[in-house]
């Protein structure tokens, strides 16, 4: 399996998760088809990260199925991660929703299934199901795992408090936590807690998500993003890029990897898809990681305002 060409993180149940993969948020249809083709066939990416809400599982499933049936790759060359959206977190619906994900991806099981958010919503995706706790959500995830539909299960965008609460009642441990984590939102507390409990961490937005400003809701509405300094322009990052003859993006990815955390940089540009993978031929020193850790600016970019008012809103303490 080509996964061995890249470093992996061993999950609590022995599953090996590659430390790098292709993120596909905001990548639909033609874009994602080309991106996955370049990433898997050419660059040999060992992991693809998607989600129900990205509305590209079907396209990804088609392209992978085609490559597998043509003998270009084997199924186990690609670690496949997907996520259940908020309207499918209620354990009454999550098992059926997971089966739908598998159908769209044309696989018998995914390698990692995450619940995309902690807050459960009604089937319409609009009304909050305030009575569904994260403990309940996790029971639904465990049922998916017990049914053999995923080799590992985890959570995304959960607070430290929610992770700790579920650990207490979990029958199947949380295998992975995927949260926003980058230079200006380094998530040291979350990383510590996960380390203590043997939970692997995946960073999204590792480059400071410069593409987020182009995001439009399915309704066509653009979101207002708070002004944020671009992590790619950070003086220390640029200095290290020069020192190692790497791009600022490669330094930002290496910073996260150096902390034992997986990265899933999203790109649809072939040159960048290749570039993002070339982060294993240099290392940052402990001092350099510490220097990046000490960046004074702190800013979460994804506050997920739609969860406001839900008892399981993970960021309620941060809302003004």
C-alpha positions in Angstrom: 0.0 0.0 0.0 1.4 3.4 -0.9 0.3 4.8 2.5 3.6 3.5 3.8 5.4 6.1 1.7 4.2 8.7 4.2 4.4 8.9 8.0 1.3 7.7 9.8 -0.3 8.1 13.2 -1.4 5.0 14.9 -5.0 5.3 16.2 -6.0 3.7 19.5 -7.5 0.7 17.7 -4.3 0.1 15.7 -5.5 1.7 12.5 -2.7 3.7 10.7 -3.8 7.1 9.6 -1.6 9.0 7.2 -0.3 12.3 8.5 -1.2 14.2 5.3 -4.1 14.2 2.9 -6.1 16.3 0.5 -8.8 18.5 1.9 -11.8 19.0 -0.4 -14.0 21.7 1.3 -15.3 24.2 -1.4 -14.2 21.8 -4.1 -17.1 20.6 -6.3 -17.6 18.7 -9.5 -14.9 19.5 -12.1 -12.5 21.1 -9.6 -12.6 18.1 -7.2 -12.5 15.6 -10.0 -9.2 17.1 -11.3 -7.8 17.6 -7.8 -8.4 14.0 -6.7 -7.0 12.7 -10.0 -3.8 14.8 -9.6 -3.6 14.0 -5.9 -4.1 10.3 -6.1 -2.8 9.3 -9.5 0.2 11.7 -9.8 1.2 13.0 -6.4 0.1 9.7 -4.6 -1.7 11.4 -1.7 -2.5 8.7 0.9 -5.7 10.3 2.3 -8.7 12.2 1.0 -10.9 14.2 3.4 -14.5 15.0 2.5 -17.9 15.4 4.2 -21.6 15.1 3.4 -22.0 18.9 3.4 -19.3 19.4 0.8 -21.6 17.7 -1.7 -18.7 16.1 -3.5 -18.7 12.5 -2.1 -20.3 11.2 -5.3 -17.7 12.8 -7.5 -14.9 11.5 -5.3 -16.5 8.1 -5.2 -16.8 8.0 -9.0 -13.2 9.0 -9.6 -11.8 6.6 -7.0 -14.0 3.7 -8.3 -12.7 4.4 -11.8 -9.1 4.4 -10.8 -9.6 1.2 -8.7 -11.4 -0.6 -11.5 -8.7 0.4 -14.0 -6.1 -1.0 -11.6 -4.3 2.4 -11.2 -4.8 2.2 -7.4 -6.0 -0.3 -4.8 -8.7 0.6 -2.3 -6.3 0.6 0.6 -3.9 3.0 -1.1 -6.3 5.8 0.0 -7.5 6.5 3.5 -10.9 7.9 3.2 -12.4 10.3 5.7 -16.0 11.7 5.6 -18.3 13.4 8.1 -22.0 13.4 9.0 -23.7 16.7 8.9 -25.7 18.2 11.8 -29.0 16.9 10.5 -27.7 13.4 10.7 -26.2 13.4 14.2 -29.3 12.2 16.0 -28.6 8.5 16.7 -32.1 7.7 15.2 -30.7 8.8 11.8 -26.9 8.5 11.9 -26.6 4.8 11.0 -28.7 5.2 7.8 -26.9 8.4 6.9 -23.5 6.6 7.2 -24.8 4.0 4.8 -25.7 6.8 2.3 -22.2 8.2 2.6 -20.8 4.7 1.7 -23.1 4.5 -1.3 -22.0 7.9 -2.6 -18.4 7.0 -2.1 -18.9 3.5 -3.5 -17.0 1.8 -0.7 -17.9 -0.9 1.8 -16.5 1.1 4.6 -14.7 4.4 5.2 -11.4 4.6 7.1 -12.6 7.4 9.3 -16.1 8.8 10.0 -16.4 12.0 12.0 -19.4 13.9 13.3 -18.9 17.2 11.6 -20.1 19.3 14.6 -21.3 18.6 18.1 -24.8 20.2 17.8 -27.6 18.0 16.5 -30.2 19.6 14.2 -33.6 18.3 12.9 -33.8 16.5 9.6 -34.4 19.9 7.8 -31.0 21.1 9.0 -32.5 24.3 10.3 -34.2 23.5 13.6 -31.9 22.7 16.5 -32.4 19.4 18.3 -31.5 20.9 21.7 -32.3 17.7 23.6 -29.6 15.7 21.8 -26.4 15.7 23.8 -22.9 14.9 22.6 -23.1 11.7 24.6 -26.2 10.7 22.5 -24.4 11.7 19.3 -21.5 9.6 20.2 -23.7 6.5 20.8 -24.8 6.9 17.2 -21.2 7.0 16.1 -20.5 3.8 18.1 -23.4 2.0 16.4 -21.8 2.9 13.0 -18.5 1.6 14.2 -20.0 -1.6 15.6 -21.8 -2.2 12.3 -18.4 -2.2 10.6 -19.1 0.9 8.4 -16.0 2.7 9.5 -12.5 1.6 10.5 -12.3 4.5 13.0 -14.6 7.2 14.3 -14.1 10.7 15.7 -15.4 14.2 16.1 -14.9 17.6 14.6 -15.3 21.1 15.9 -15.9 19.8 19.5 -14.7 21.8 22.5 -12.2 20.3 25.0 -15.0 20.1 27.5 -17.2 18.0 25.1 -14.4 15.7 24.2 -13.7 15.1 27.9 -17.3 14.5 28.7 -17.7 11.9 26.0 -14.5 10.1 27.0 -16.2 9.3 30.3 -19.2 7.5 28.8 -17.7 6.2 25.6 -17.6 2.4 24.9 -15.6 3.0 21.7 -12.9 5.6 22.3 -12.7 8.8 20.1 -10.1 7.9 17.6 -9.6 11.3 16.0 -10.5 14.9 16.6 -10.4 17.2 13.6 -10.5 20.9 14.5 -9.4 24.3 13.2 -5.7 24.4 14.1 -3.1 26.8 12.6 -0.4 29.2 13.5 -2.7 31.8 15.1 -5.1 29.2 16.7 -2.6 26.5 17.9 -5.1 24.6 20.1 -2.5 23.7 22.7 -5.1 22.7 25.3 -7.0 20.5 22.9 -3.7 18.9 21.7 -2.7 18.2 25.4 -6.1 16.6 26.3 -6.0 14.5 23.2 -2.5 13.4 23.8 -3.4 12.4 27.4 -6.2 10.2 26.1 -4.4 8.8 23.1 -6.6 10.6 20.6 -5.1 11.6 17.3 -5.6 15.1 16.1 -6.2 16.4 12.5 -5.7 20.1 11.7 -7.9 21.9 9.2 -7.2 25.4 8.1 -3.5 24.7 8.7 -2.6 27.5 6.2 -5.0 30.0 7.9 -7.7 29.1 5.3 -7.0 32.0 2.8 -9.8 30.6 0.6 -12.5 30.9 3.2 -13.4 34.4 2.1 -14.7 33.0 -1.2 -17.1 30.7 0.5 -20.8 31.0 -0.4 -23.6 29.2 1.3 -25.8 26.9 -0.8 -28.2 29.8 -0.9 -25.6 31.8 -2.8 -25.1 34.1 0.2 -21.5 35.2 1.0 -20.4 35.2 4.6 -18.8 38.2 6.4 -15.4 37.2 7.6 -13.6 39.1 10.4 -10.4 40.7 9.2 -7.5 38.4 10.0 -3.8 38.7 9.4 -2.7 36.1 6.8 -0.5 33.4 8.4 1.3 33.0 5.1 2.6 36.5 5.5 3.9 36.0 9.1 7.4 37.3 9.4 8.8 34.3 11.3 7.1 31.9 8.7 8.7 33.8 5.8 12.1 33.8 7.5 11.9 30.0 8.0 10.7 29.6 4.4 13.8 31.4 3.2 16.1 29.4 5.5 14.8 26.0 4.3 14.2 27.1 0.7 10.5 26.2 1.1 7.3 28.1 0.6 5.5 29.7 3.6 2.7 27.2 3.1 5.1 24.3 3.5 6.5 25.9 6.7 3.0 26.2 8.1 2.2 22.6 7.3 5.5 21.4 8.8 4.8 23.4 12.0 1.6 21.3 12.5 3.2 18.0 11.5 6.2 18.7 13.8 3.6 18.7 16.7 2.4 15.2 15.8 -0.8 16.4 14.2 -2.2 15.4 10.8 -2.8 18.0 8.0 -5.3 18.0 5.1 -4.4 21.1 3.0 -7.1 21.8 0.4 -6.2 22.8 -3.1 -7.5 22.4 -6.6 -4.3 23.8 -8.2 -2.1 21.0 -9.5 1.2 22.8 -8.7 0.0 23.4 -5.1 -1.4 19.9 -4.7 2.2 18.7 -5.4 3.9 21.4 -3.3 1.8 20.7 -0.2 3.0 17.1 -0.2 6.7 18.1 -0.2 7.0 18.6 3.5 8.9 15.5 4.5 12.4 16.5 3.3 13.0 19.2 6.0 12.4 19.6 9.7 11.9 22.6 12.0 14.0 22.6 15.2 12.3 22.5 18.6 13.3 26.2 19.0 11.7 27.1 15.7 8.5 25.3 16.6 8.5 27.2 20.0 9.1 30.5 18.2 6.0 29.8 16.0 4.1 28.7 19.1 4.7 32.1 20.7 3.0 34.1 17.9 1.2 36.8 19.8 -1.9 37.0 17.5 -4.7 34.6 18.4 -7.8 34.2 16.2 -10.3 31.4 15.6 -11.5 31.8 12.0 -14.5 29.4 12.1 -16.9 30.3 14.8 -19.8 28.4 13.2 -22.5 31.0 14.2 -25.4 28.7 13.2 -24.8 26.7 16.4 -25.5 29.7 18.6 -28.3 29.0 21.1 -27.7 25.2 21.1 -26.8 23.7 24.5 -24.0 21.9 22.7 -22.6 25.1 21.0 -18.9 24.4 21.3 -17.8 28.0 21.2 -20.4 29.6 23.4 -17.7 30.8 25.9 -16.0 32.7 23.0 -19.1 34.4 21.7 -19.4 38.1 22.6 
